[in-house]
Amino acid sequence: MRLFKNAHYDFLGIRRRAYIFSAALILMGGFFLFVHHGLHYGVDFTGGTLMQVRFDSATSVGAVRGAISGLSGGEAQIQQFGTSNEYVIRLPSFQATSQKDVGEDLRNALTGTFGKDYQVVRTEAVGPKVGNELQRKALEAILIAFGLTLIYLAFRFEWRFGVAAVVATAHDIIITFGFISAFNVDITLATVAAVLTIVGYSLNDTIIVFDRMRENFKGKRKEEYVQTLNRSINETLPRTILTSGTTLATLIALFIFGGDVIRPFALVLILGIGIGTFSSIFVASPVLLEIENWYRRREASA
């Protein structure tokens, strides 16, 4: 199956509209990141205890908070999770005493109010030192991924291609984090895994388009630089759409049927791969064209 056979779309002709669209997404993400929500780090990175509880009948946040109000160790965060009878309880404390963890105190407090009309779906406990180390390691993982990518692109392509690819990937990551903040998704190890997956996917998509450009530049056809870029995007468009479409179909199935635990991971990937497909067409190639135009003006001036 070959979609968009013999496509002849002028993608670079509408690059300024694409710039406006990207700028709007970045500004919207910046608003949520720095003004409204910010980023919410999960227990993986902050340390503490998380318990997901499902009650046999509908209850309220106030009732749950009242049941655990006597616990020491910081103010609890209670969030409805899925249905009206399921909640996630977060406490910044890791241990109530040196011998007893907070999870045990939580269960005792809930049992004292609700009896046996509830069940604990999952419990997570991370010490604050471990949380800080995981936060540092996650940032290092993302930076190392970018660094290795730069080295790879420097050997495989000209520096102009490398800069354009990195700009497009940075564009994807910034917008993805904006969406994470807008949808109030917790930053967990699964979220970091999703972000690293988006880095790899976006770069792979961009490099395939750039490979075709390099092949076309070596060809004997005489045409303008911008025409070669457009032709390369159109020639790889069927592959781009089919790959993104099948990947998104899988992720949408995960989002719908995967359950509440896997849903944030799937959501981040859906948003990231969607914007990554957009950037491989409307960001990476236009940035490459802008760099080429700047370089030619500089040579002409010299």
N, C-alpha and C positions, 0 to 999 in steps of 0.2 A: 504494500500500500504506500503510495507516494502522494502525500498532500501537498498542495501549493506547487504543483509541477509547473515549471517555466514561469515562476513568479518574477515580477518586475516592479516591485514596490520601491518608491523613493524614500527609504528610511532616513537617509541623511538630510533630505530636503525638509523634514519636519523636526530636525534635531532641537531647534530652539523651543518648540512646544514640549518636547521631552524634557529639556532642561527645566522648564517651568513646572512640569508635573513632578519631577524629582525634587526640586526645591520646595514645593508645597508639602511633599511627604516628609522631607527632612525637617522642615519647620514645625509640622504637626507633631512629629516624633520628639523634637526638642522641647516643645511645650509640655508634653506629658513627662519627659525625662527630668526637666529642670524646674518646672513650675507646678505641675499638678501631682501626678502619682510618684514619680521617681521609680527606682528599681527596688523590688521587694526580694530580698535574699531569703532563701529557704533555710531550713535547719542545717542543711549540708554545709553552708558557709557561715552562718552566724553562731552555730552551736545552740544546744537546747534540746527540748523534747517535743515531738509532734505525735499526736494521737488522732486517728480518724475513727469516729464513732458513728454507728448507725442505730438509731432508736427504733423500737417496734411501732411507735406511733409518732405523729408529727409533734414537734416541740419547738420552742423559740430559743433565740440566742440568749435572751434574758434568763430563761430557766436554766440553761446550761451554765451560764456565768454565775448564777446564784448557787448552783451546786458545788462549784469549785472555788467560790470566793474565799474560803478559809485557807487555801493553800498558800504557802510562802514560796518565795523564789521569783518574784516579778509578776507584772501584769500579764494575764493570759490574753492571747488573740484568738478569737473564735470566729470562724468563717463557715457559712453554709456551703456544703460541698455536694453538688448534684441535686438530690431530692430534698424536700422540706424536713426530712427526719434524719439527715446525715450532716455531720459537722466535722471540721478539722479544728483541733485545739492545739495551740502552740504556746509553750512556756519557755522563757529564756534560760531557765535553770536546767542543768544536766543531771544533778543529783540533789535530792532533798537532804540527805545526810551522807556521811561517808559509806554507810552500809546499804542505804535504800535509795532507789532511783525515783524520779518524779513520776514516771509512768505508774508505779504502784500506788502512789498517793492519789493520782488522778482516778484510777480505777476504784479505789476505796471511796473517794468523794462522790463519784457518779453512782456507785452502788447504794450509798447512804441515802440518796435522793430518789433515784429511779428504780432501785431494786435490781432485778434481773431483766428489765425491759430494754436492754440494749446489748450490743455486741461491739467489740473492738475489732475494726477492720485491719488496721496496721498501726504499729508504733515504731518511731524512729528516734534515736537518741545520739547526739553528737557532742563531744566535748568542745569547749570554746577554742582550745589550742588547735584541735584537729580542723575545726571550721575555718580558722584563719589561714592555716596551711593550705587547705583545699582552695580557698579563694585566691591565694597567691599562685598556686599551681595552675589553676584554671586560666588566669591572666597570662602566665608564662606559656601555656599551651597555645593560646591564640596568637601571641607574639611570635613564637617559634614557627607556627604554621605560615605566618606572613613572611618571616625571614627566609625560610627554605623556599618559599614560592618565588621570592625575588631572585634568589640565586639560580633557581631553575630557569626562570624566564630570561635572565641575563645571558645564559648559555644558549638557550634555544632560539630566542628572538633578538631583534635589535632592542636597544634600551627604550625606544618609543613604544613598542608593543608592551614591554614590561610595565612601564609607568601607567599606560592606559588600563591594563588588566588589574593592577593594584588599585587604581582609582575606582574602577567599577566594583571591585570586591569590597573596598572600604565603604562605598555607597550602599551596598547591600547590607553590610553589618550594621551601619548606623541606622538605616531605616528599620531593620529587623528589631533592634533594641528599642526603637521608638514604638513599634507595634507591641513588643513585650510589655512595655510600660502601659500603653493604652489599654491593653486587654488584661492588665493586672496579673500577669503570669509570674509565678515565683521563679527566681533564679536558682536552679538546682543543678546537680551534676548532669541530669538528663537534658536540661536546657543548654548547658555548655556543649554537650555532645551534639545537640541539634545545630548550634551555631557553627561548630567546627565542620559539620556535614555541609552546611550552607556554603562555607568558605571553599571547600573542595568542589562542590557541585557548580558553584558560580564560576570558579576558575576553569574547570573542565569545559563548561559550555563556551566560555570566552575563547579559550585556547583553540577549540575546534574551528571557530569562526576565523581566528587569526591564522591558523594553518592554511585554510583555504585562501586567505588573502595573500599569504606568502607564495603559494603556488601560482596564483594569478599574476602576481607581480613578476614572476620569473617567466611567464608566458610571452608570446610574441605579439599579442594583441596590443594595438596602440590605442590607449584611452586615457582619460583624465584620472587623477588619483581618486577623486571622489566616486567616479564611475566604477572603478575597480573595487572599492570598498562596498558599494551598493550591490554589485554583482555577487560578491563573495557572501554577503549576508543572505541574499535571495537564494543562492545555491545551497546553503546550509540550513535554510529555514525549515524544510520538511523534517530534517533530523531534530532540530531544536524543538519544534512543536510536538512531534511524536514522543520524544524522550520526556519532555516536561509533562505532557498530558498523561502518559502512563504512570509516571512517578506521582503526580498529583492524585490520580485515581486511587493508587495504593494508600496514600496518606489520608485522603478523605475517608476511605473505608476504615482506617485505623482510628480516625477522629470520631467517627460515628459509632463504631462497634468495639473500639478498644477499651472502653471503660474510663473512669475518671482519672486513674493514675497515669495512663499513657496519653490522655487527651492533650495536656499542655505541650508535650513533646511533639505530637503530630501537628498541633496548631502552629507552633514556631516554624516547623519545617514547611508547612503549606505556605505561610506568609513569606518565608525566606526564599523558597524555590520560585515562587511566583515573581517576586521582585528580582531574583537572580536571572530569570529568563528575560525579563524586561531590560535589565542592564546590559546583558550580552549583546542586545540589538541596539538599544537606544542610548547607552552610556559609553561602553568600551570603544566602539567604533567611532562615534562622534568625538570622543576625547582624543583618539588617535589622529583623527583629521585635524583637530585644533592644534595638536602638537606639531604635526607636519606643516601646517600653514605657518605657525610661528617660526619653525626652523627655516623654512624657505624665505620668509621675510628677513630673518636674521642674516642668512647667507647673501641675500640680495643687497642688504644694507652694507655688509662687509665688502 
